Amino acid sequence: MHELPAGLLRSDQIVTTQAVLEQHGRGESFSETALPDAVLFPESAEEVGRIVRFAAERRIPLTPVGANSSLEGHTVPLSGGFSVDLTRMDRILEVRPEDFLAVVEPGVPYRALNERTRHDGIFFPIDPGAHATLGGMVSTNASGTMAVRYGVTGDYVLGLQVVTADGTVRRLGNRARKSSAGYDLCALFTGAEGTLGIITEITVRLVGLPEAASAARVPFPDAGHATRFVTRLIQSGVPVARCEIIDARSVRAVNAYAGTDYPEQMTVFLEFHGNPAGVAADAALAEDLAAHAGALGFESAEQAAERERLWEARHKTFYATVADNPGKHSIVTDVAVPIASLPAAVTAALDDCEREGLAAYLVGHVGDGNFHLAIFFADDDAERRSAEDVTHRMVRRALAVGGTCTGEHGVGARKLRYMQEEHGEALDLMRRIKRTLDPAGIMNPGKKIPA
Amino acid sequence: MHELPAGLLRSDQIVTTQAVLEQHGRGESFSETALPDAVLFPESAEEVGRIVRFAAERRIPLTPVGANSSLEGHTVPLSGGFSVDLTRMDRILEVRPEDFLAVVEPGVPYRALNERTRHDGIFFPIDPGAHATLGGMVSTNASGTMAVRYGVTGDYVLGLQVVTADGTVRRLGNRARKSSAGYDLCALFTGAEGTLGIITEITVRLVGLPEAASAARVPFPDAGHATRFVTRLIQSGVPVARCEIIDARSVRAVNAYAGTDYPEQMTVFLEFHGNPAGVAADAALAEDLAAHAGALGFESAEQAAERERLWEARHKTFYATVADNPGKHSIVTDVAVPIASLPAAVTAALDDCEREGLAAYLVGHVGDGNFHLAIFFADDDAERRSAEDVTHRMVRRALAVGGTCTGEHGVGARKLRYMQEEHGEALDLMRRIKRTLDPAGIMNPGKKIPA
């Protein structure tokens, strides 16, 4: 245990109780655990700077953490040291509706930001679910159900304040909507998973709430039909705002968990945003395409309450599947592929699970070619290996068609093994950047970039 | 002059004729010139690798160049060495309409790509004008008239092949629409202006051609009214696809140059994309807002030919203003500010020009808060200083409101002086990245990052 000097933080900001250490010692859907020496709760960039300078001198590993809803082991302090919990830095510092931007601390949940900006008619359109904080979302370049229309977290980062590995507080970016000045360091720190520094402030771009929206639930006989419909819908150019797949097993788990009564079928959920006339035309075209693609129906949800209930249910999928498998371990992971490769990729993954006799849940932001598989298994070596093999083959197939080992979860610790295969000669550049920005290797070691 | 060894390139790929050296020794709207020792015309990544390895051993500066339409001195070989002209690498290697992507060599003009993909109903929506090549556009993170709807070049870069300063050919990115794997090196090399390596291949994302489009020409009595309308239009959330301002003097120059007859007034050009019903509703809302904002009219252009003529004319503005000022020097530069700061920024810049007695032309992608000033001056020290002072004050005012010294032109050599002020402590990180990726400093020295 590293002794913290007096004056570094107040005593209530340094927590070493077993429950809190354990809570910070594990992630979701990631079985390896490791306790930090202490959990630190800084309340300002200046305090983060002090922590980092102290750690840099003594080469103490630092693992930043927000909501701790990562699914790939990002926040497990595999080398010990301090967990730096940023959830007390949860102030919305500024909202400028007239400039379509907000400035927040990293511990602000995206839902809290949207609560605050809603009455100004603007919102932050990235919704990864859980209680994700903006710091965590930037650190993993999170996306969610609306990425097909609005893009990913990185597309909304105008500026960052970061504490780099030498303890210096630096501002990156600006408040203009676009810039060609300097290297795009905001993009470099976005998705860096805390391995280049700790984010202490974020300036995000906001967008106007759509004047009108309409949602639809479109059931299909199987994954092949559903994903072929999605591919055709995207290729038709209809500007869909959400395009999600969820399989019958997941719908059943959600119904049980959330008290909903959605028909338990392979389902594509859609949403359209725009003005009323445009949205109606988009939905009509989608309905036509669905009918031709073998859909079993097309249930529209025009009312806001109905749509919200639908997306709330969708966002509960992960916790619903966990509740559906008490006492089991899970691997919940994602890949993304070029859109035309989606049907084959999804079908192959589901077939593989069936061959292995594994209970898998399929959900996906399929409009982006991005899908998730949740596999639950007993504490049994053979079952675990089987689950790992299935996800391994899913990743290898994604890479073979020019896809990526993770569309939105991030690398964490689980996907480290794919970095060489995915990036090849580019991995060496990433290592050089890591080394030059974090020479002592204290920033979230063992994540993102293999040593 | 550095002697090239036999076998490095064919003799017709090494040009040292005075005319070609001079052509590569100057940029547009940038008065400093400097001759390269030779202009090299590689035809493959492998040849670029050979050039870079040769140059790295001897510390010979390399200045990559495409269409050479840069306005800020990017391509002027200020330290001599070789100009690496990539315009012979102009093959469209692959178009995959079903995956919405294309793979091109850096010398492909964006217009040639759009010619090729048009019949598949897809396009690359970034249009900086001139005969810009995709390599140059990636290197400056170019944008253009449709950025307000579609974003900037960097938003469309899925993958790059680059030759780094050690001569290694590396692939960055992948073919999925989104990824959270690894550091975002595509974003780092996008906008790096050739200072981190030479781009030899680009995988770009394409989007569906809109089903319907409608344009409008909206004249205003002055810049204040016009920019306040733009600010309100953007704040209203109408998804405008293009939103350009052009002043009366520029319209006059375009009319004379292009044979058009647009009324010579301060004008906002708009375009809307979507389905027919949606576009009509968007245009109607914009017309209503324009009337309330003091517009002198609202001329719609529904026909494709009429719209194309309008945007062709807009894209000729730069050459029209040059033709309007024979024998004069020019400074054509851009800034971007948060959208609410746009009216004050534009008005202050125009007032400043008037006070200094300078003939300035205003055009701008104002929907992004991005505008350009073209100032022409005689070969006279006092006039030149006056033009430089005006642009200097325009940049300082942009930085004071959280804007950027360049929204889309890039830093080149002209904006180097603002890097410290704009980036502060972040500049040190950029320098460290530059040093670790280009330790000998051979990649486009004297650009982007001050030494």
Chai-1 contact restraints between the chains, C-beta under 6 A:
chainA,res_idxA,chainB,res_idxB,connection_type,confidence,min_distance_angstrom,max_distance_angstrom,comment,restraint_id
A,E98,B,A340,contact,1.0,0.0,6.0,A-B,restraint_1
A,D99,B,P338,contact,1.0,0.0,6.0,A-B,restraint_2
A,D99,B,I339,contact,1.0,0.0,6.0,A-B,restraint_3
A,D99,B,A340,contact,1.0,0.0,6.0,A-B,restraint_4
A,T140,B,S180,contact,1.0,0.0,6.0,A-B,restraint_5
A,N141,B,S180,contact,1.0,0.0,6.0,A-B,restraint_6
A,S143,B,K178,contact,1.0,0.0,6.0,A-B,restraint_7
A,V152,B,K178,contact,1.0,0.0,6.0,A-B,restraint_8
A,T168,B,E425,contact,1.0,0.0,6.0,A-B,restraint_9
A,R170,B,E425,contact,1.0,0.0,6.0,A-B,restraint_10
A,R170,B,A426,contact,1.0,0.0,6.0,A-B,restraint_11
A,L172,B,A426,contact,1.0,0.0,6.0,A-B,restraint_12
A,N174,B,G402,contact,1.0,0.0,6.0,A-B,restraint_13
A,N174,B,T404,contact,1.0,0.0,6.0,A-B,restraint_14
A,R175,B,P338,contact,1.0,0.0,6.0,A-B,restraint_15
A,R175,B,G402,contact,1.0,0.0,6.0,A-B,restraint_16
A,A176,B,A336,contact,1.0,0.0,6.0,A-B,restraint_17
A,A176,B,V337,contact,1.0,0.0,6.0,A-B,restraint_18
A,A176,B,G369,contact,1.0,0.0,6.0,A-B,restraint_19
A,A176,B,G403,contact,1.0,0.0,6.0,A-B,restraint_20
A,A176,B,T404,contact,1.0,0.0,6.0,A-B,restraint_21
A,R177,B,D368,contact,1.0,0.0,6.0,A-B,restraint_22
A,R177,B,G369,contact,1.0,0.0,6.0,A-B,restraint_23
A,K178,B,S143,contact,1.0,0.0,6.0,A-B,restraint_24
A,K178,B,V152,contact,1.0,0.0,6.0,A-B,restraint_25
A,K178,B,A336,contact,1.0,0.0,6.0,A-B,restraint_26
A,K178,B,D368,contact,1.0,0.0,6.0,A-B,restraint_27
A,K178,B,G407,contact,1.0,0.0,6.0,A-B,restraint_28
A,S179,B,T404,contact,1.0,0.0,6.0,A-B,restraint_29
A,S180,B,T140,contact,1.0,0.0,6.0,A-B,restraint_30
A,S180,B,N141,contact,1.0,0.0,6.0,A-B,restraint_31
A,S180,B,G191,contact,1.0,0.0,6.0,A-B,restraint_32
A,S180,B,T406,contact,1.0,0.0,6.0,A-B,restraint_33
A,S180,B,E408,contact,1.0,0.0,6.0,A-B,restraint_34
A,S180,B,G410,contact,1.0,0.0,6.0,A-B,restraint_35
A,A181,B,T404,contact,1.0,0.0,6.0,A-B,restraint_36
A,A181,B,C405,contact,1.0,0.0,6.0,A-B,restraint_37
A,A181,B,T406,contact,1.0,0.0,6.0,A-B,restraint_38
A,A181,B,V411,contact,1.0,0.0,6.0,A-B,restraint_39
A,A181,B,E422,contact,1.0,0.0,6.0,A-B,restraint_40
A,G182,B,H423,contact,1.0,0.0,6.0,A-B,restraint_41
A,G182,B,M430,contact,1.0,0.0,6.0,A-B,restraint_42
A,Y183,B,L188,contact,1.0,0.0,6.0,A-B,restraint_43
A,Y183,B,M430,contact,1.0,0.0,6.0,A-B,restraint_44
A,D184,B,A187,contact,1.0,0.0,6.0,A-B,restraint_45
A,D184,B,G191,contact,1.0,0.0,6.0,A-B,restraint_46
A,L185,B,A426,contact,1.0,0.0,6.0,A-B,restraint_47
A,L185,B,L429,contact,1.0,0.0,6.0,A-B,restraint_48
A,A187,B,D184,contact,1.0,0.0,6.0,A-B,restraint_49
A,A187,B,A187,contact,1.0,0.0,6.0,A-B,restraint_50
A,L188,B,Y183,contact,1.0,0.0,6.0,A-B,restraint_51
A,L188,B,L188,contact,1.0,0.0,6.0,A-B,restraint_52
A,G191,B,S180,contact,1.0,0.0,6.0,A-B,restraint_53
A,G191,B,D184,contact,1.0,0.0,6.0,A-B,restraint_54
A,G208,B,G237,contact,1.0,0.0,6.0,A-B,restraint_55
A,G237,B,G208,contact,1.0,0.0,6.0,A-B,restraint_56
A,G274,B,G278,contact,1.0,0.0,6.0,A-B,restraint_57
A,N275,B,G278,contact,1.0,0.0,6.0,A-B,restraint_58
A,N275,B,A281,contact,1.0,0.0,6.0,A-B,restraint_59
A,A277,B,A277,contact,1.0,0.0,6.0,A-B,restraint_60
A,A277,B,G278,contact,1.0,0.0,6.0,A-B,restraint_61
A,A277,B,A281,contact,1.0,0.0,6.0,A-B,restraint_62
A,G278,B,G274,contact,1.0,0.0,6.0,A-B,restraint_63
A,G278,B,N275,contact,1.0,0.0,6.0,A-B,restraint_64
A,G278,B,A277,contact,1.0,0.0,6.0,A-B,restraint_65
A,G278,B,G278,contact,1.0,0.0,6.0,A-B,restraint_66
A,A281,B,N275,contact,1.0,0.0,6.0,A-B,restraint_67
A,A281,B,A277,contact,1.0,0.0,6.0,A-B,restraint_68
A,A336,B,A176,contact,1.0,0.0,6.0,A-B,restraint_69
A,A336,B,K178,contact,1.0,0.0,6.0,A-B,restraint_70
A,V337,B,A176,contact,1.0,0.0,6.0,A-B,restraint_71
A,P338,B,D99,contact,1.0,0.0,6.0,A-B,restraint_72
A,P338,B,R175,contact,1.0,0.0,6.0,A-B,restraint_73
A,I339,B,D99,contact,1.0,0.0,6.0,A-B,restraint_74
A,A340,B,E98,contact,1.0,0.0,6.0,A-B,restraint_75
A,A340,B,D99,contact,1.0,0.0,6.0,A-B,restraint_76
A,D368,B,R177,contact,1.0,0.0,6.0,A-B,restraint_77
A,D368,B,K178,contact,1.0,0.0,6.0,A-B,restraint_78
A,G369,B,A176,contact,1.0,0.0,6.0,A-B,restraint_79
A,G369,B,R177,contact,1.0,0.0,6.0,A-B,restraint_80
A,G402,B,N174,contact,1.0,0.0,6.0,A-B,restraint_81
A,G402,B,R175,contact,1.0,0.0,6.0,A-B,restraint_82
A,G403,B,A176,contact,1.0,0.0,6.0,A-B,restraint_83
A,T404,B,N174,contact,1.0,0.0,6.0,A-B,restraint_84
A,T404,B,A176,contact,1.0,0.0,6.0,A-B,restraint_85
A,T404,B,S179,contact,1.0,0.0,6.0,A-B,restraint_86
A,T404,B,A181,contact,1.0,0.0,6.0,A-B,restraint_87
A,C405,B,A181,contact,1.0,0.0,6.0,A-B,restraint_88
A,T406,B,S180,contact,1.0,0.0,6.0,A-B,restraint_89
A,T406,B,A181,contact,1.0,0.0,6.0,A-B,restraint_90
A,G407,B,K178,contact,1.0,0.0,6.0,A-B,restraint_91
A,E408,B,S180,contact,1.0,0.0,6.0,A-B,restraint_92
A,G410,B,S180,contact,1.0,0.0,6.0,A-B,restraint_93
A,V411,B,A181,contact,1.0,0.0,6.0,A-B,restraint_94
A,E422,B,A181,contact,1.0,0.0,6.0,A-B,restraint_95
A,H423,B,G182,contact,1.0,0.0,6.0,A-B,restraint_96
A,E425,B,T168,contact,1.0,0.0,6.0,A-B,restraint_97
A,E425,B,R170,contact,1.0,0.0,6.0,A-B,restraint_98
A,A426,B,R170,contact,1.0,0.0,6.0,A-B,restraint_99
A,A426,B,L172,contact,1.0,0.0,6.0,A-B,restraint_100
A,A426,B,L185,contact,1.0,0.0,6.0,A-B,restraint_101
A,L429,B,L185,contact,1.0,0.0,6.0,A-B,restraint_102
A,M430,B,G182,contact,1.0,0.0,6.0,A-B,restraint_103
A,M430,B,Y183,contact,1.0,0.0,6.0,A-B,restraint_104
A,R432,B,T436,contact,1.0,0.0,6.0,A-B,restraint_105
A,T436,B,R432,contact,1.0,0.0,6.0,A-B,restraint_106
A,T436,B,T436,contact,1.0,0.0,6.0,A-B,restraint_107
